[in-house]
Structures are given as C-alpha cells and as structure tokens.
Amino acid sequence: MLESHNVPLRLTMDTGLPLHRIREIHTFLARLKAIEPEIHRASALSPFPAAPQDNPHPPPNPWTTLLADLHTLYMEETADAELLVSNYIDWLYDSLAEQRREKAIGRGLFLSTIHGAKGLEFDHVFILDGDWRFSPALTREEDERRLLYVGMTRARQTLCLMEMGNQPNPFIADLKGDWIMQRNAPPDDTAGGAAINYNYITLSLPELHLGHVGRFHPDHPIHRHLSGLNAGDTLCVKDIPAGVLLETMDGKCVAKLSRKGNARWSGRAKTICEARIIGMVRWCADDSQEELRP
C-alpha cells in the first residue's frame, strides 16, 4: 500500500549483504585503493564521477545514496582535512560493517517487524494492529505483552498504536492516562485491493547460483546483459524443468537459482508478480568467503 502511494521505504533483510562487494561500493573502493598511499581531502575524493550529459539525472539508487551519506559523514568527522587515503578506506570498511549489521537498505519510512527493530530508536513510531493471536497460555500472553513493550519503547518523541475493529490488540485497553490521544481514522477508499495482500520476500545469496555466469566465455552476451542491470530493475522469473531462471524483460537469461533456491521456488513462478534487483554483487571464481560461495 505504501508503494502504491509512492512512499519511500527503508526495508530490513533477513541476512545482511556483503556491502563491500556491491558494484557501486566495490568500484569506489577500487578507486581509493589505487591511490591508497596518497594524501587527499575527502572533498577531492567524490564517490561519483561527473554525470554523463545524456543522463544528468540518473534514477535513484540505494547504494549511491548510501555512499553519498557515508562520504558526507567522513568529511564532517575529518573536517575535510588532508589525510592518507588509507584512513578513508579503513573508515569506510568499518562503516559498511556497521551498516551490514543493521540489515536495512534504502532511505525513507523504516518498515520492520518489532524483532527487527530491537536495539533501534526513532523519533516517531507507528505500531500496526492485527495478528495478535496467542493461545490461552499465560506465558504466551506475557511474551506478546513484552514484545509490544519493546516496540513501544523504540519511540523517542511520539508513539502511535493502531487498533483494528475486527482484530483489536488485547493490550491497548490496559493503557490509560491523560497522555493518550485517541483518534478515529477516516475511511480510505483507495486502501483496498489485492495489492495489500502482496508478500515481499528477499532472495538470499545462497539461493542464487553465483558460479553460473562464470561458466560462460568473457565475450558471451550474458556478461553484457548483467553489466547493464542496476538496483531497482525488474526481472522475469521463468520456471523450466532444469530449474528457475531470472531473465531481463526482453527475455535474456542473466541468472539461475541454486539447489537451495530451486527447492524453495521451483513450481512457484506463477505466484511471483515481480522480481526486482536489490543490488549487483561482484563475485570472482577464486572467492574464498563462504558467504559468496554457491
């Protein structure tokens, strides 16, 4: 529903991505490593080259946005002083590790489960209602009460608790005081429809056959097709007897799922409305990191 109203989102993921291998970030790190022994101000090390004249306003990209935010933060922390580029490289790796632990991408309204928001705080928090179904067992009820408490204490300034008429939160009735302001939301005729019932699921790296493209000759068109893809691009999911394939909108195969991915998604292609790219990860045949192995 938020997407249909063009509300930008910051989403959480089950597992963090290797951010230093995201194409945009990897490219910038490679540029810095080429001049690692040199001394420069941060302002002279822009993560982005000048925009081409034929595309002065490229579409938004969560990874270029992240790089821009980190670059600005580094300039502020160093007061744009002349420092070794190696200092910037080390700082960037530390910052990326922190970002990965948050397991979130994008900029906008942070959308998460209460479990995913543990340890985080926000100026304004909205907790949706519904699905507070627990057994009569007292321990289960107390678990749900504690979970709601965790969500409520994420708020620094304001807290909004939603309450549905047909599935009311059983704990809201216990909240009393003159600090509570109750409002009834006006009916929204645009909020209905099948779009609300969509599920958004992130495909993990182990579910992709990462070595598939490496089996093709460097001149094979699949490499060109891959290099032309960017975060936010849409792919088609094709289910064939040999496994599940990911294709560009004009039918060019750019990836296939691994055994783990096929075990989860084989036979379900017709239930997938859209596949969208989160990011392009660089992977080499001699990678030894377990998280990048097929």
Residue, then its C-alpha position, 0 to 999 in steps of 0.5 A: m500500500l505504501e508503494s502504491h502511494n509512492v512512499p519511500l521505504r527503508l526495508t530490513m533483510d533477513t541476512g545482511l549483504p556483503l556491502h563491500r562487494i556491491r558494484e557501486i561500493h566495490t568500484f569506489l573502493a577500487r578507486l581509493k585503493a589505487i591511490e591508497p598511499e596518497i594524501h587527499r581531502a575527502s572533498a577531492l575524493s567524490p564517490f561519483p564521477a561527473a554525470p554523463q550529459d545524456n543522463p544528468h539525472p540518473p534514477p535513484n539508487p540505494w547504494t549511491t545514496l548510501l555512499a553519498d551519506l557515508h562520504t558526507l559523514y567522513m568529511e564532517e568527522t575529518a573536517d575535510a582535512e588532508l589525510l592518507v587515503s588509507n584512513y578513508i578506506d579503513w573508515l569506510y570498511d568499518s562503516l559498511a560493517e556497521q551498516r551490514r549489521e543493521k540489515a536495512i537498505g534504502r532511505g525513507l519510512f523504516l518498515s520492520t517487524i518489532h524483532g527487527a527493530k530491537g536495539l533501534e530508536f526513532d523519533h516517531v513510531f507507528i505500531l500496526d494492529g492485527d495478528w495478535r493471536f496467542s493461545p490461552a497460555l499465560t506465558r504466551e500472553e506475557d511474551e506478546r505483552r513484552l514484545l509490544y513493550v519493546g516496540m513501544t519503547r523504540a519511540r523517542q518523541t511520539l508513539c502511535l498504536m493502531e487498533m483494528g475493529n475486527q482484530p483489536n490488540p488485547f493490550i491497548a485497553d490496559l493503557k490509560g492516562d491523560w497522555i493518550m490521544q485517541r483518534n478515529a481514522p477516516p475511511d480510505d477508499t483507495a486502501g483496498g485491493a489485492a495489492i495489500n495482500y502482496n508478500y515481499i520476500t528477499l532472495s538470499l545469496p545462497e539461493l542464487h547460483l553465483g558460479h553460473v555466469g562464470r561458466f560462460h566465455p568473457d565475450h558471451p552476451i550474458h556478461r553484457h546483459l548483467s553489466g547493464l542491470n542496476a538496483g531497482d530493475t525488474l526481472c522475469v522469473k521463468d520456471i523450466p524443468a532444469g530449474v528457475l531462471l531470472e531473465t531481463m524483460d526482453g527475455k535474456c537469461v542473466a541468472k539461475l537459482s541454486r539447489k537451495g533456491n530451486a527447492r524453495w521456488s521451483g513450481r512457484a513462478k506463477t505466484i511471483c508478480e515481480a522480481r526486482i534487483i536489490g543490488m549487483v554483487r561482484w563475485c570472482a571464481d577464486d572467492s574464498q568467503e563462504e558467504l559468496r560461495p554457491 
